[in-house]
């Protein structure tokens, strides 16, 4: 099993590297064919005050006077070594610009992810053990409600109620604890919808299995039954949804930062697009692709570790075992 898993992990890692490189090449091509001339729009803008000699030096430093294939190879080589180039707008290293705003975006995205998971687990638990007269059916409708409301609408409502009406936070202080908390709610609620839907569907399936009935017959309490027997086998499909939700977190954080006036990756992207600062724009898009690919790689590697009913076949991939193996889970419920 260990050898098969290592082979599987190595192949998934190699595939991830190829996807990241192809994503960078695609980003470079798309950015290169954007309409407009960044040299004319930025360097020759009279407000910037660049002389012709300074413009020529910047063009040479950026390698913009070279053929596109040469620019691509140089840019890709620098990207592999961690050199993201210089901003055409400020002549500062792109890594420095990203490092200045990245902590704010990471804080928001991490808090939103935690809120999304907490909502999904709470609603999932309630749909299994909350009496129907206390709103179990209502809980099942929450994911659809969360999914139907855009995060910027939730953000504006939270700002109006808790910012202007109740005064829990000031709009002019978007990095305060409460401002960050409500921004994370606005971002995390829609993200939790798909996670909750998949979790509920799998909890319903697992709760009907024989091992769950055996655990109930032994008097296992709801919390212990949920945590020890239902959650782990139900979490396998949820891992895939969580990996896909990372992309929504990245995109949604840009909108949420704008609504709450936060300075993060979103504001950096807006400035880069408006000024056609191509090195910054390309770096941000490429790093987003790297994050998305790495998260999905982690999800693939976690798959075989979460559920013993998943087997690796020659390191090629994963597939569920036969139904006969469900006896293992039943035996575990009896001995727990």
C-alpha positions as CSV (number, residue, x, y, z in Angstrom):
1,X,0.0,0.0,0.0
2,X,2.8,2.4,0.9
3,X,4.6,1.9,-2.4
4,X,1.4,2.3,-4.4
5,X,0.6,5.5,-2.5
6,X,4.1,7.0,-3.1
7,X,3.8,6.2,-6.8
8,X,0.4,7.8,-6.9
9,X,1.7,10.9,-5.1
10,X,4.7,11.3,-7.4
11,X,2.5,11.1,-10.5
12,X,0.0,13.6,-9.1
13,X,2.8,15.9,-8.2
14,X,4.3,15.7,-11.7
15,X,0.9,16.4,-13.2
16,X,0.5,19.4,-10.9
17,X,3.9,20.9,-12.0
18,X,2.9,20.5,-15.7
19,X,-0.5,22.1,-15.1
20,X,1.2,25.1,-13.3
21,X,3.7,25.6,-16.1
22,X,0.9,25.4,-18.7
23,X,-1.2,27.9,-16.7
24,X,1.7,30.3,-16.6
25,X,2.2,30.0,-20.3
26,X,-1.5,30.5,-21.0
27,X,-1.5,33.6,-18.7
28,X,1.5,35.0,-20.4
29,X,-0.1,34.6,-23.9
30,X,-3.4,36.1,-22.7
31,X,-1.8,39.1,-21.0
32,X,0.5,39.7,-24.1
33,X,-2.5,39.9,-26.5
34,X,-4.5,42.3,-24.3
35,X,-5.7,45.4,-26.3
36,X,-3.7,48.5,-25.9
37,X,0.0,49.2,-25.6
38,X,1.2,49.2,-22.0
39,X,4.3,51.1,-23.0
40,X,2.2,54.0,-24.4
41,X,-0.4,53.8,-21.6
42,X,2.1,53.8,-18.7
43,X,5.6,54.8,-19.7
44,X,4.7,57.6,-22.1
45,X,1.9,59.0,-19.9
46,X,2.9,62.7,-19.3
47,X,1.8,62.4,-15.6
48,X,4.6,59.9,-15.0
49,X,7.3,62.2,-16.2
50,X,9.5,59.6,-17.8
51,X,12.1,60.8,-20.3
52,X,12.8,58.9,-23.5
53,X,16.1,57.6,-22.1
54,X,14.3,56.4,-19.0
55,X,11.6,54.7,-21.1
56,X,14.3,52.9,-23.2
57,X,16.0,51.7,-20.0
58,X,12.7,50.4,-18.6
59,X,11.9,48.7,-21.8
60,X,15.3,47.0,-21.9
61,X,15.0,46.0,-18.2
62,X,11.6,44.5,-18.8
63,X,12.8,42.7,-21.9
64,X,9.9,44.2,-23.9
65,X,12.1,44.8,-26.9
66,X,12.7,41.1,-27.4
67,X,10.7,38.7,-29.4
68,X,7.6,37.2,-27.7
69,X,9.1,33.6,-27.5
70,X,12.3,35.0,-25.9
71,X,10.1,37.0,-23.4
72,X,8.1,33.9,-22.6
73,X,11.2,31.8,-21.9
74,X,12.8,34.5,-19.8
75,X,9.7,35.1,-17.8
76,X,9.0,31.4,-17.3
77,X,12.6,30.8,-16.1
78,X,12.4,33.7,-13.7
79,X,9.0,32.4,-12.4
80,X,10.5,29.0,-11.6
81,X,13.2,30.7,-9.5
82,X,10.7,32.9,-7.7
83,X,11.5,36.1,-9.6
84,X,8.2,37.8,-10.6
85,X,9.9,40.8,-12.2
86,X,9.4,44.5,-11.7
87,X,6.2,46.6,-11.7
88,X,6.0,48.8,-14.8
89,X,4.1,51.4,-12.8
90,X,6.3,51.7,-9.7
91,X,9.5,49.8,-10.7
92,X,9.3,47.9,-7.5
93,X,9.6,44.2,-7.3
94,X,6.3,42.4,-7.8
95,X,7.0,40.0,-5.0
96,X,7.2,43.1,-2.6
97,X,3.9,44.5,-3.9
98,X,2.2,41.1,-3.4
99,X,3.8,40.5,0.0
100,X,2.4,43.9,1.2
101,X,-1.2,43.0,0.5
102,X,-1.2,39.2,0.8
103,X,-1.6,39.0,4.6
104,X,-4.9,40.9,4.4
105,X,-6.3,38.6,1.8
106,X,-5.1,35.4,3.5
107,X,-6.6,36.6,6.8
108,X,-10.0,37.2,5.1
109,X,-9.9,33.9,3.1
110,X,-8.9,31.8,6.1
111,X,-11.6,33.3,8.3
112,X,-14.2,32.8,5.6
113,X,-13.1,29.2,5.1
114,X,-13.4,28.5,8.8
115,X,-16.9,30.0,8.9
116,X,-17.9,28.0,5.8
117,X,-16.7,24.7,7.5
118,X,-18.4,25.6,10.8
119,X,-21.7,26.4,9.0
120,X,-21.5,23.1,7.0
121,X,-20.8,21.0,10.1
122,X,-23.5,22.6,12.2
123,X,-26.2,22.4,9.5
124,X,-25.1,18.8,8.7
125,X,-25.3,17.7,12.3
126,X,-28.7,19.4,12.7
127,X,-30.2,17.7,9.7
128,X,-29.3,14.3,11.2
129,X,-30.2,14.7,14.8
130,X,-32.4,17.8,15.3
131,X,-36.1,16.8,15.7
132,X,-38.2,17.6,12.7
133,X,-40.5,19.7,14.8
134,X,-37.5,21.9,15.7
135,X,-36.7,22.8,12.1
136,X,-34.7,19.9,10.6
137,X,-36.5,20.5,7.3
138,X,-35.7,24.2,7.4
139,X,-32.0,23.5,7.9
140,X,-32.0,21.5,4.6
141,X,-33.1,24.6,2.8
142,X,-30.3,26.8,4.1
143,X,-27.7,25.7,1.4
144,X,-30.1,26.8,-1.4
145,X,-30.7,30.1,0.3
146,X,-27.0,30.7,0.9
147,X,-26.2,29.9,-2.7
148,X,-28.8,32.2,-4.1
149,X,-27.5,35.3,-2.4
150,X,-24.3,36.9,-3.8
151,X,-21.6,37.7,-1.3
152,X,-21.6,41.4,-2.1
153,X,-25.3,41.6,-1.2
154,X,-24.6,39.9,2.1
155,X,-21.7,42.3,2.6
156,X,-23.8,45.4,2.0
157,X,-26.5,44.1,4.3
158,X,-23.9,43.4,7.1
159,X,-22.3,46.9,6.7
160,X,-25.7,48.6,6.9
161,X,-26.9,46.6,9.9
162,X,-23.8,46.1,12.0
163,X,-21.7,49.0,10.7
164,X,-24.1,51.9,10.3
165,X,-27.1,50.8,12.5
166,X,-25.4,49.0,15.4
167,X,-22.0,50.6,15.1
168,X,-20.0,47.4,15.8
169,X,-17.3,48.5,13.4
170,X,-16.3,51.5,11.4
171,X,-16.3,51.4,7.6
172,X,-13.1,53.6,7.7
173,X,-11.4,50.9,9.7
174,X,-11.8,47.8,7.4
175,X,-8.9,45.8,9.0
176,X,-10.4,45.9,12.5
177,X,-11.5,42.6,14.1
178,X,-15.2,43.1,13.6
179,X,-14.9,44.4,10.1
180,X,-12.8,41.4,9.2
181,X,-15.3,39.1,10.9
182,X,-18.3,40.4,9.0
183,X,-16.3,40.4,5.8
184,X,-15.5,36.8,6.4
185,X,-19.2,36.0,6.9
186,X,-20.1,37.7,3.7
187,X,-17.5,35.6,1.9
188,X,-18.0,32.4,3.8
189,X,-21.8,32.0,3.7
190,X,-22.0,31.4,-0.1
191,X,-18.9,29.2,0.0
192,X,-20.6,27.0,2.6
193,X,-23.6,26.2,0.4
194,X,-22.0,23.6,-1.8
195,X,-20.0,22.1,1.0
196,X,-23.2,21.7,3.1
197,X,-25.2,20.2,0.2
198,X,-22.7,17.5,-0.5
199,X,-22.1,16.8,3.3
200,X,-25.9,16.4,3.9
201,X,-26.3,14.1,1.0
202,X,-23.5,11.8,2.1
203,X,-24.5,11.9,5.8
204,X,-28.0,10.8,4.7
205,X,-26.4,7.9,2.8
206,X,-24.0,6.9,5.6
207,X,-26.7,7.1,8.3
208,X,-28.6,4.3,6.5
209,X,-25.7,1.9,6.5
210,X,-25.6,-1.2,8.7
211,X,-22.6,0.0,10.8
212,X,-24.6,3.2,11.7
213,X,-27.6,1.1,12.8
214,X,-25.2,-1.1,14.9
215,X,-23.7,1.9,16.6
216,X,-27.2,3.3,17.4
217,X,-28.2,-0.1,18.9
218,X,-25.3,0.1,21.3
219,X,-26.6,3.4,22.6
220,X,-24.0,5.6,21.0
221,X,-24.9,9.3,21.5
222,X,-25.6,11.6,18.5
223,X,-22.3,13.6,18.9
224,X,-20.2,10.5,19.1
225,X,-22.0,8.8,16.3
226,X,-21.6,11.9,14.1
227,X,-17.9,12.4,14.9
228,X,-16.7,8.8,15.0
229,X,-18.8,7.0,12.4
230,X,-20.6,9.4,10.0
231,X,-18.3,12.3,9.4
232,X,-15.2,10.5,8.2
233,X,-16.8,8.4,5.4
234,X,-19.0,11.4,4.4
235,X,-16.1,13.7,4.1
236,X,-14.5,12.1,1.1
237,X,-16.7,13.8,-1.6
238,X,-16.6,17.0,0.6
239,X,-12.8,17.2,0.1
240,X,-13.3,17.6,-3.7
241,X,-15.9,20.4,-3.1
242,X,-13.6,22.1,-0.6
243,X,-10.8,22.0,-3.2
244,X,-13.0,23.6,-5.8
245,X,-14.3,26.1,-3.2
246,X,-10.8,27.6,-3.0
247,X,-11.2,29.1,-6.4
248,X,-14.5,30.7,-5.2
249,X,-12.6,32.0,-2.1
250,X,-10.0,33.6,-4.3
251,X,-12.5,35.2,-6.7
252,X,-15.0,36.1,-3.9
253,X,-12.3,37.8,-1.8
254,X,-11.6,40.3,-4.6
255,X,-15.3,41.4,-4.5
256,X,-15.6,41.3,-0.7
257,X,-12.4,43.4,-0.3
258,X,-13.9,46.0,-2.6
259,X,-17.2,46.1,-0.7
260,X,-15.6,46.5,2.7
261,X,-12.8,48.7,1.4
262,X,-10.0,46.4,2.4
263,X,-6.5,46.7,0.8
264,X,-5.6,43.2,-0.5
265,X,-5.0,41.3,-3.6
266,X,-8.3,42.6,-5.0
267,X,-7.1,46.2,-4.9
268,X,-3.8,45.3,-6.4
269,X,-5.5,43.5,-9.3
270,X,-7.8,46.5,-9.9
271,X,-4.8,48.9,-10.1
272,X,-2.9,46.5,-12.4
273,X,-5.8,46.1,-14.8
274,X,-6.5,49.9,-14.9
275,X,-2.9,50.8,-15.5
276,X,-2.1,47.6,-17.6
277,X,0.8,46.8,-15.2
278,X,1.4,43.5,-16.9
279,X,4.1,42.0,-14.7
280,X,1.9,42.4,-11.6
281,X,-1.2,41.2,-13.3
282,X,0.5,38.1,-14.7
283,X,2.1,37.3,-11.3
284,X,-1.2,37.5,-9.4
285,X,-3.1,35.4,-11.9
286,X,-0.3,32.8,-12.0
287,X,0.0,32.6,-8.2
288,X,-3.8,32.1,-8.0
289,X,-3.4,29.2,-10.5
290,X,-0.6,27.8,-8.4
291,X,-2.7,27.9,-5.2
292,X,-5.7,26.3,-6.9
293,X,-3.6,23.5,-8.4
294,X,-1.8,22.8,-5.1
295,X,-5.1,22.7,-3.2
296,X,-6.4,20.1,-5.6
297,X,-3.2,18.2,-5.4
298,X,-3.5,18.0,-1.6
299,X,-7.1,16.9,-2.0
300,X,-6.0,14.1,-4.3
301,X,-3.3,13.0,-1.8
302,X,-5.7,13.1,1.1
303,X,-8.3,10.9,-0.7
304,X,-6.7,7.5,0.1
305,X,-6.0,8.5,3.7
306,X,-9.5,9.5,4.6
307,X,-11.4,6.3,3.7
308,X,-10.0,2.8,4.0
309,X,-12.6,1.7,1.4
310,X,-10.5,3.5,-1.2
311,X,-7.7,1.4,-2.9
312,X,-4.8,2.5,-5.1
313,X,-4.3,0.4,-8.2
314,X,-0.7,0.4,-9.2
315,X,-0.4,4.1,-8.3
316,X,-2.7,5.0,-11.2
317,X,-5.6,6.4,-9.2
318,X,-8.2,5.5,-6.7
319,X,-11.4,3.5,-6.7
320,X,-13.8,2.3,-4.1
321,X,-13.5,-1.3,-2.9
322,X,-16.4,-3.7,-3.3
323,X,-19.5,-3.8,-1.1
324,X,-18.1,-6.7,0.8
325,X,-15.6,-4.4,2.5
326,X,-18.4,-2.6,4.3
327,X,-18.2,-5.3,6.8
328,X,-15.0,-3.7,8.0
329,X,-16.9,-0.5,8.9
330,X,-19.6,-2.6,10.7
331,X,-16.9,-4.4,12.7
332,X,-15.4,-1.1,13.7
333,X,-18.8,0.2,14.9
334,X,-19.2,-2.9,17.0
335,X,-15.8,-2.6,18.7
336,X,-16.0,1.1,19.3
